[in-house]
Amino acid sequence: MSKLAKFSLAAAGFVMAASVYAAPFNGIGRAATPDEIKAWDIDVRPDFKGLPAGSGSVAKGQDVWEAKCASCHGVFGESTEVFTPIAGGTTAADIKSGKVANLARLDFPQRTTLMKVATVSTLWDYINRAMPWTNPKTLTTEEVYSVVAYILNLGEIVPADFVLSDKNIAEVQKRMPNRNGMQTNHGLWDLKGKPDVKNVACMKDCKKEVSITSFLPGSAVDSHGNLVEQNRPIGPARGLDTTKIKK
């Protein structure tokens, strides 16, 4: 065999190997289209990368809130018995310092959303992708901006006549009550951080089977209505049909 023929065979083998390596599932499925990727690539980061252009007012947000949010979260963010309050527990001093003093109080009854969240981008991102609870991803860009503006107004972070937009949201971030309260020295943020659990692996005389169970106490049955009717119709989790439980 000539050197040219050997070279040609070697080159063909290299191309074939490269093709197999690049497409290990050749013949199964297809590459996602740019539009399909764009539909899922909707995250908004703390530096506001991914935030779409747009704006929304507090007044518009109140209208959207009362129509699509208040049934779970209350007209003023106080929420129902099932959900944690959205607003409350923050002060003007917190807005100035960037740390919520009530988080250090063991006697404070609740940890509201505005007490805990460090970045306004988190509010925008979560509302955009997950709300309303029964119909996620249906809010328009203007509605998301407006709802976030309304929540911020409930916490007295912005005034009642404020219009939140992609142009001024970075300035609003400087007024978030817990903006300096986020910790990053843990394993969920950095692999070099400390883990959030301290379990020790069992190496001798270990249990062969572990059974993890939960139950709904009789006193709680139907206290908030039938749970199965309150869950989303998608996903693996299903609420328990509390009408069939004997008290």
C-alpha positions as CSV (number, residue, x, y, z in Angstrom):
1,M,0.0,0.0,0.0
2,S,1.4,3.4,-1.0
3,K,2.1,6.1,1.6
4,L,-0.6,8.2,0.1
5,A,-3.2,5.4,0.5
6,K,-2.1,4.8,4.1
7,F,-2.4,8.6,4.9
8,S,-5.8,8.7,3.3
9,L,-7.0,5.8,5.4
10,A,-5.6,7.3,8.6
11,A,-7.2,10.6,7.8
12,A,-10.6,9.0,7.2
13,G,-10.3,7.0,10.5
14,F,-9.5,10.2,12.3
15,V,-12.5,12.0,10.9
16,M,-14.8,9.1,11.7
17,A,-13.5,8.9,15.3
18,A,-13.9,12.7,15.7
19,S,-17.5,12.4,14.4
20,V,-18.4,9.6,16.8
21,Y,-16.8,11.6,19.7
22,A,-18.7,14.7,18.8
23,A,-22.0,13.0,18.4
24,P,-22.1,10.1,20.9
25,F,-25.9,9.8,20.5
26,N,-25.8,9.9,16.7
27,G,-29.3,9.1,15.3
28,I,-31.0,9.9,18.6
29,G,-32.8,13.2,18.9
30,R,-31.6,16.4,17.3
31,A,-29.7,19.6,18.3
32,A,-31.9,22.2,19.9
33,T,-32.7,25.2,17.7
34,P,-31.7,28.7,18.7
35,D,-35.3,29.6,19.4
36,E,-35.7,26.5,21.7
37,I,-32.6,27.4,23.6
38,K,-33.7,31.0,23.9
39,A,-37.1,29.9,25.4
40,W,-35.3,28.2,28.3
41,D,-32.4,30.6,28.7
42,I,-34.3,33.2,30.7
43,D,-32.3,33.5,33.9
44,V,-31.5,36.9,35.2
45,R,-28.3,37.2,37.1
46,P,-27.3,39.5,40.0
47,D,-25.3,41.6,37.5
48,F,-28.6,41.8,35.5
49,K,-27.2,39.9,32.6
50,G,-30.3,38.3,30.9
51,L,-32.6,41.1,32.1
52,P,-34.9,42.1,29.2
53,A,-35.5,45.7,28.4
54,G,-38.7,47.1,29.7
55,S,-40.4,48.8,32.6
56,G,-43.4,48.6,34.9
57,S,-45.0,50.9,37.5
58,V,-46.1,50.3,41.1
59,A,-49.6,51.3,40.1
60,K,-49.7,48.7,37.3
61,G,-48.1,46.2,39.6
62,Q,-50.9,46.6,42.2
63,D,-53.5,45.8,39.5
64,V,-51.6,42.7,38.4
65,W,-51.0,41.7,42.0
66,E,-54.7,41.9,43.0
67,A,-55.7,39.9,39.9
68,K,-53.1,37.2,39.9
69,C,-51.1,37.2,43.2
70,A,-53.3,38.3,46.1
71,S,-55.2,35.1,46.4
72,C,-52.1,33.4,47.8
73,H,-50.0,36.3,49.0
74,G,-52.6,38.8,50.3
75,V,-53.4,42.2,49.0
76,F,-50.5,43.8,50.9
77,G,-48.0,40.8,50.8
78,E,-49.1,39.5,54.2
79,S,-50.0,36.2,52.5
80,T,-52.5,33.5,53.5
81,E,-52.0,30.9,56.2
82,V,-50.2,28.7,53.8
83,F,-47.6,31.0,52.4
84,T,-44.9,33.1,54.1
85,P,-45.4,36.8,54.0
86,I,-43.7,38.7,51.2
87,A,-43.3,42.1,52.9
88,G,-42.6,43.2,56.5
89,G,-39.9,43.0,59.0
90,T,-37.6,45.5,57.3
91,T,-36.9,49.1,58.3
92,A,-35.4,52.3,56.9
93,A,-32.2,51.5,58.9
94,D,-32.0,48.1,57.1
95,I,-32.3,49.9,53.7
96,K,-29.4,52.1,54.7
97,S,-27.1,49.4,56.1
98,G,-28.0,46.6,53.8
99,K,-28.5,44.1,56.6
100,V,-31.9,43.2,58.2
101,A,-31.6,43.5,62.0
102,N,-34.7,41.3,62.6
103,L,-33.0,38.3,61.1
104,A,-30.8,38.1,64.2
105,R,-33.9,38.1,66.5
106,L,-35.0,34.7,67.6
107,D,-38.3,36.1,68.9
108,F,-39.3,37.6,65.5
109,P,-42.3,35.6,64.3
110,Q,-41.6,35.5,60.5
111,R,-38.8,35.6,57.9
112,T,-40.5,37.5,55.0
113,T,-39.2,37.5,51.5
114,L,-37.9,41.0,51.6
115,M,-36.1,40.3,54.8
116,K,-34.1,37.4,53.2
117,V,-33.6,38.1,49.6
118,A,-30.3,39.9,48.8
119,T,-30.7,40.8,45.1
120,V,-33.7,42.3,43.3
121,S,-32.7,40.2,40.3
122,T,-33.8,37.2,42.3
123,L,-37.3,38.6,42.6
124,W,-37.5,39.4,38.9
125,D,-36.1,36.0,37.9
126,Y,-38.4,33.9,40.1
127,I,-41.6,35.8,39.4
128,N,-40.8,35.7,35.7
129,R,-40.2,31.9,35.6
130,A,-42.5,30.6,38.3
131,M,-45.5,32.9,38.9
132,P,-48.4,32.8,39.1
133,W,-48.4,29.5,40.9
134,T,-51.1,27.9,38.8
135,N,-50.0,29.4,35.5
136,P,-46.2,30.1,35.4
137,K,-44.4,31.9,32.6
138,T,-47.6,33.7,31.6
139,L,-46.7,37.2,32.8
140,T,-45.5,39.8,30.3
141,T,-42.2,41.6,30.8
142,E,-44.1,44.7,31.8
143,E,-46.2,42.8,34.3
144,V,-43.1,41.3,35.9
145,Y,-41.4,44.7,36.2
146,S,-44.7,46.0,37.7
147,V,-45.1,43.2,40.2
148,V,-41.5,43.6,41.4
149,A,-42.1,47.4,41.7
150,Y,-45.2,46.8,43.8
151,I,-43.4,44.4,46.1
152,L,-40.5,46.9,46.5
153,N,-43.1,49.6,47.3
154,L,-44.6,47.3,50.0
155,G,-41.2,47.3,51.6
156,E,-40.9,51.1,51.2
157,I,-37.8,50.5,49.1
158,V,-39.3,52.6,46.2
159,P,-42.0,55.3,46.3
160,A,-45.6,54.7,45.2
161,D,-45.1,56.6,41.9
162,F,-42.0,54.7,41.0
163,V,-41.5,53.0,37.6
164,L,-39.0,50.1,37.7
165,S,-37.0,49.5,34.5
166,D,-33.8,47.9,33.1
167,K,-32.3,51.4,33.3
168,N,-32.7,52.0,37.0
169,I,-32.9,48.5,38.5
170,A,-29.1,48.6,39.4
171,E,-29.8,51.7,41.5
172,V,-32.7,50.0,43.3
173,Q,-30.3,47.1,44.2
174,K,-28.4,49.6,46.3
175,R,-31.5,49.9,48.5
176,M,-32.3,46.3,49.0
177,P,-32.6,45.8,52.8
178,N,-30.5,42.6,52.9
179,R,-28.1,43.3,50.1
180,N,-25.1,42.8,52.4
181,G,-26.6,39.9,54.2
182,M,-25.8,37.1,51.7
183,Q,-23.1,34.7,52.8
184,T,-20.9,32.9,50.2
185,N,-18.5,31.0,52.4
186,H,-20.4,27.7,52.2
187,G,-20.5,24.6,50.1
188,L,-23.6,25.5,48.2
189,W,-21.8,28.6,46.7
190,D,-18.2,27.5,46.5
191,L,-16.8,24.0,46.5
192,K,-14.0,25.2,48.8
193,G,-16.6,26.5,51.3
194,K,-17.9,24.6,54.3
195,P,-20.6,22.0,53.7
196,D,-24.0,22.6,55.1
197,V,-24.2,19.2,56.7
198,K,-21.9,17.4,59.1
199,N,-22.8,13.7,58.6
200,V,-20.3,10.9,59.2
201,A,-20.4,8.0,56.9
202,C,-21.3,4.7,58.6
203,M,-18.6,2.1,58.1
204,K,-19.6,-0.7,60.5
205,D,-22.9,-2.2,61.8
206,C,-24.9,0.1,59.7
207,K,-28.7,-0.1,59.1
208,K,-29.5,-2.2,56.1
209,E,-32.6,-0.3,55.2
210,V,-33.7,3.2,55.9
211,S,-37.3,4.2,55.7
212,I,-38.2,7.9,55.4
213,T,-41.9,8.7,56.0
214,S,-44.1,11.6,56.7
215,F,-47.7,12.0,57.8
216,L,-50.3,14.7,58.1
217,P,-51.6,14.9,61.7
218,G,-55.3,14.7,62.1
219,S,-55.5,18.2,63.5
220,A,-54.2,19.6,60.2
221,V,-56.4,17.6,57.8
222,D,-58.5,20.1,55.8
223,S,-57.3,23.0,57.8
224,H,-56.3,24.7,54.6
225,G,-58.7,22.9,52.2
226,N,-57.9,19.9,50.0
227,L,-54.2,20.0,49.3
228,V,-54.5,18.0,46.0
229,E,-56.5,20.9,44.5
230,Q,-53.8,23.4,45.5
231,N,-50.8,21.9,43.6
232,R,-49.7,22.7,40.1
233,P,-51.0,20.2,37.5
234,I,-47.3,19.6,36.3
235,G,-44.2,18.1,37.9
236,P,-43.6,15.0,40.1
237,A,-45.1,16.4,43.3
238,R,-48.8,15.9,44.0
239,G,-50.8,17.1,47.0
240,L,-52.5,14.7,49.3
241,D,-56.2,14.3,48.8
242,T,-57.2,15.3,52.3
243,T,-60.9,14.6,51.8
244,K,-60.1,10.9,51.9
245,I,-58.2,11.0,55.2
246,K,-59.9,9.8,58.3
247,K,-59.5,12.2,61.2
